[in-house]
Amino acid sequence: MKQYEKLQALGQELKDSHQGPMHVLDVGAGHGAEEYSPFFAEIADHYVGVDPDEDIIQNKWIDERHHMPAEDFAKKHEAAVISGESQNFDLATAIYVWEHLPNPTEFLSSVAEVLRPGGTLLCVTPNGLHPFGLGSKVLAKFDLTDKVLHKLRPDEIDHYHFPVVATQNTPKGVKKAAMEAGFSKAEVTLHDEPEVFMPYLPQRLHFLPKIYSKVISLLRLKSLSGTLIIKLTK
Ligand SMILES: C[S@@+](CC[C@H](N)C(=O)[O-])C[C@H]1O[C@@H](n2cnc3c(N)ncnc32)[C@H](O)[C@@H]1O
């Protein structure tokens, strides 16, 4: 199964066990993505998006747009819940957002605030123990991310780039941040899909992620997989 298929399977499981209208929030929604936005739009009775980036204005899948960080949205939403204009969410997603967070615990606390008790947050993020995750961390530390991305993905960087800080994006870091933020359960699935990393490499090096994947599978080093698929329960 591919990463977005696993994400959708988790979403479907939650939908199947949910009774009544489903309120879904996409945190860091951006302009949305074909790979997951139509699916969540389909299972949601009300689909809300939050993002400090103005791309959210173009997100065609969500019913309600909030152009601000999750931390500000949590405060605004609390007031709307108190006045009866809104209600807390059953499900939130943060897809390829974690690696951009300087303070994951603060972010998760804000998401926890807008979820109902028993509500779920699903995240997908690169594993900080994979060479891609480690490389991103080193590049961010030396402020070289833009330079390297400019070389590898010149078309993308000008209109689609968010600073990577890659804090605590390891299974242990995720669980620690989730508990600090008030979630009661944290489940992290390690997923390895070479195709995810190929676009970051020149064509002639596209074989590398495939070899890497085979090697970690042979040596049973699952902890070095490329992606974390995260399910946090409040
Ligand atoms: C790599 S993009 C992913 C966008 C979309 N989820 C997707 O998968 O195509 C990361 C997004 O996270 C957003 N983001 C970063 N920090 C955030 C925060 N504190 N609250 C909400 N969104 C945030 C960025 O503005 C950006 O749109």
The ligand as an SDF file (V2000), in Angstrom:
LIG
                    3D

 27 29  0  0  0  0  0  0  0  0999 V2000
    4.5930   21.1170    2.6800 C   0  0  0  0  0  0  0  0  0  0  0  0
    3.1570   22.0420    2.9110 S   0  0  0  0  0  0  0  0  0  0  0  0
    1.9000   20.7840    2.8810 C   0  0  0  0  0  0  0  0  0  0  0  0
    0.5940   21.2910    2.3500 C   0  0  0  0  0  0  0  0  0  0  0  0
   -0.4870   20.1960    2.1920 C   0  0  0  0  0  0  0  0  0  0  0  0
   -0.8200   19.6200    3.4800 N   0  0  0  0  0  0  0  0  0  0  0  0
   -0.0250   19.1260    1.2320 C   0  0  0  0  0  0  0  0  0  0  0  0
    0.2970   18.0150    1.6710 O   0  0  0  0  0  0  0  0  0  0  0  0
    0.0440   19.4240    0.0270 O   0  0  0  0  0  0  0  0  0  0  0  0
    3.2220   22.4540    4.6340 C   0  0  0  0  0  0  0  0  0  0  0  0
    2.1350   23.4210    5.0580 C   0  0  0  0  0  0  0  0  0  0  0  0
    2.1360   23.5550    6.4780 O   0  0  0  0  0  0  0  0  0  0  0  0
    1.7960   24.8960    6.7820 C   0  0  0  0  0  0  0  0  0  0  0  0
    2.1410   25.2070    8.1780 N   0  0  0  0  0  0  0  0  0  0  0  0
    3.3660   25.3840    8.7040 C   0  0  0  0  0  0  0  0  0  0  0  0
    3.2690   25.7230   10.0130 N   0  0  0  0  0  0  0  0  0  0  0  0
    1.9360   25.7320   10.3180 C   0  0  0  0  0  0  0  0  0  0  0  0
    1.1750   26.0180   11.5000 C   0  0  0  0  0  0  0  0  0  0  0  0
    1.7860   26.3590   12.6400 N   0  0  0  0  0  0  0  0  0  0  0  0
   -0.1680   25.9530   11.4340 N   0  0  0  0  0  0  0  0  0  0  0  0
   -0.7940   25.6000   10.2800 C   0  0  0  0  0  0  0  0  0  0  0  0
   -0.1300   25.3320    9.1310 N   0  0  0  0  0  0  0  0  0  0  0  0
    1.2120   25.3870    9.1530 C   0  0  0  0  0  0  0  0  0  0  0  0
    2.5960   25.6830    5.7350 C   0  0  0  0  0  0  0  0  0  0  0  0
    2.1610   27.0130    5.6010 O   0  0  0  0  0  0  0  0  0  0  0  0
    2.3540   24.8300    4.4910 C   0  0  0  0  0  0  0  0  0  0  0  0
    1.2160   25.2170    3.7720 O   0  0  0  0  0  0  0  0  0  0  0  0
  1  2  1  0
  2  3  1  0
  2 10  1  0
  3  4  1  0
  4  5  1  0
  5  6  1  0
  5  7  1  0
  7  8  2  0
  7  9  1  0
 10 11  1  0
 11 12  1  0
 11 26  1  0
 12 13  1  0
 13 14  1  0
 13 24  1  0
 14 15  1  0
 14 23  1  0
 15 16  2  0
 16 17  1  0
 17 18  1  0
 17 23  2  0
 18 19  1  0
 18 20  2  0
 20 21  1  0
 21 22  2  0
 22 23  1  0
 24 25  1  0
 24 26  1  0
 26 27  1  0
M  CHG  2   2   1   9  -1
M  END
$$$$
